Amino acid sequence: MKRIGIMVGKIALWFFLFSVIWVLAYRFINPPITLLMVQRNMERKADGKPAKTEKKWVKFEDISDNMKRAAVSAEDQLFLKHMGFDINAIEKAYASNAKGKKVKGGSTISQQTAKNVFLWPGRSYVRKAFEAYFTLLIELLWSKERILEVYLNVIEMGDGIYGAEAASQAYYHKSCKNLSRSEAALIAACFPNPLRWTPAKPTGYIRHRQYLIMRNMRRLGPLDF
């Protein structure tokens, strides 16, 4: 038992050191790929489709303020105030799920960034534990600007489309630097399920989400990083 304890301790120490170095490196180095991108291409191959990964990294200052505000308004209005977790949203999601209603997430932008960049897709308590751990690390080692920059460059925004720049080019044929408020809100409205919903053919539900996001953008005010 003593040997097992020592071995477990060494593994935990090496994992801690590796994860800290990994997260710290991505503070300065842009993540080249995510496991979700790999999984999506495997799914496309299984369906007899060619691989597709449209993405182009853009710096934080080159992303439209409208896109930043739309993402925060849609996904995490307390983004600048919390340390990675929105306790009230988590409690509401837990209560809703406990009642057998449609599963809700309650994940912040920081949690989603940790999941997208460092972890595999899926739902499990093990993955959630790792998600919480990496969320704490990026909140401690990255700035809020870096978290939002990475989030808006790796998030899935369509079939084989990742990041705000690729989405803006695909749906509006222009750089994300020039997105209008309504265009950015429509892209953000599809975040929950970008394979089901698309800004190219918005449903009535998505149009309503766009309206709510635009209303939240007006209430949000400037993003003071």
Helices and strands as residue ranges (DSSP letters): H 2-25, H 35-46, G 60-62, H 65-75, H 87-98, H 109-118, H 125-141, H 144-154, E 156-158, E 161-162, H 164-172, G 176-178, H 181-189, H 204-220
